[in-house]
Amino acid sequence: MKWGQAWSVDAIVGVFLFVIIIISVIAFSISRSHVEKVEELKEEGESVFSKLSTGELKLIQERKVDPEKLEEIKNMSYSELKQKLGLRNDFCIYFVDESGNLIYLDESGNVVGIGSPRALINGLPCNGS
């Protein structure tokens, strides 16, 4: 009887250790993929700023927004703009003033940015859809 009891305790300890190792591996891989995703998003953000500061989509000139270029970009479809910016992830381009207040892109106060309607800025969809 004692041998059977010892085997049961060993089996329970073994299963417990196996579960702990599996959970640790999963947690590590999730953590690592999260860090990689953050890095990817950071790189895309820097790329968007660069593309909006230079070249064909030059929206920002001398630290100011070009109103004509802003209208041109606002009139592009989301997928067209996403392709021109070379992005894989959803995005929203929005503006704030010196005090950090959101600048609306229309007079009705419904459009807070240019980009994905799935992105929320201050609880509002980015493009007002």
ZIZI-V198194 format. One record per residue. N is the residue number from 1. RES is the residue in one small letter. SS is DSSP state (helix for helix, strand for strand, loop for the rest). BURIAL is + if it has 24 or more other ideal C-beta (glycine too) atoms within 12 Angstrom, else -. D_FIRST is the distance of its C-alpha to the first C-alpha in whole Angstrom. Layout:
# ZIZI-V198194
n res ss burial d_first
N RES SS BURIAL D_FIRST
N RES SS BURIAL D_FIRST
This chain:
# ZIZI-V198194
n res ss burial d_first
1 m loop - 0
2 k helix - 4
3 w helix - 6
4 g helix - 5
5 q helix - 6
6 a helix - 9
7 w helix - 10
8 s helix - 11
9 v helix - 13
10 d helix - 14
11 a helix - 16
12 i helix - 17
13 v helix - 19
14 g helix - 20
15 v helix - 21
16 f helix - 23
17 l helix - 25
18 f helix - 26
19 v helix - 27
20 i helix - 29
21 i helix - 31
22 i helix - 32
23 i helix - 33
24 s helix - 35
25 v helix - 36
26 i helix - 38
27 a helix - 39
28 f helix - 41
29 s helix - 42
30 i helix - 44
31 s helix - 45
32 r helix - 47
33 s helix - 48
34 h helix - 50
35 v helix - 51
36 e helix - 53
37 k helix - 54
38 v helix - 56
39 e helix - 57
40 e helix - 59
41 l helix - 60
42 k helix - 62
43 e helix - 63
44 e helix - 65
45 g helix - 66
46 e helix - 68
47 s helix - 69
48 v helix + 70
49 f helix - 72
50 s helix - 74
51 k helix + 75
52 l helix + 76
53 s helix - 78
54 t loop - 80
55 g helix - 81
56 e helix - 81
57 l helix + 79
58 k loop - 81
59 l loop + 81
60 i strand - 81
61 q strand - 84
62 e loop - 85
63 r loop - 82
64 k strand - 83
65 v strand + 82
66 d loop - 85
67 p helix - 86
68 e helix - 87
69 k helix + 84
70 l helix + 81
71 e helix - 83
72 e helix - 83
73 i helix + 79
74 k helix + 78
75 n loop - 80
76 m loop - 78
77 s loop - 75
78 y helix + 71
79 s helix - 70
80 e helix - 74
81 l helix + 73
82 k helix + 70
83 q helix - 71
84 k helix - 74
85 l helix + 71
86 g loop - 69
87 l loop + 66
88 r loop - 63
89 n loop - 61
90 d loop + 63
91 f loop + 65
92 c strand + 68
93 i strand + 71
94 y strand + 72
95 f strand + 75
96 v strand - 75
97 d loop - 78
98 e loop - 78
99 s loop - 76
100 g loop - 73
101 n loop - 75
102 l strand - 74
103 i strand - 77
104 y loop - 77
105 l loop + 79
106 d loop - 81
107 e loop - 83
108 s loop - 81
109 g loop - 78
110 n loop - 75
111 v loop + 75
112 v loop + 73
113 g strand + 73
114 i strand + 73
115 g strand + 70
116 s loop + 67
117 p loop - 67
118 r loop - 63
119 a loop + 64
120 l strand - 64
121 i strand + 67
122 n loop - 67
123 g loop - 65
124 l strand - 68
125 p strand - 68
126 c loop + 69
127 n loop + 72
128 g loop + 72
129 s loop - 71
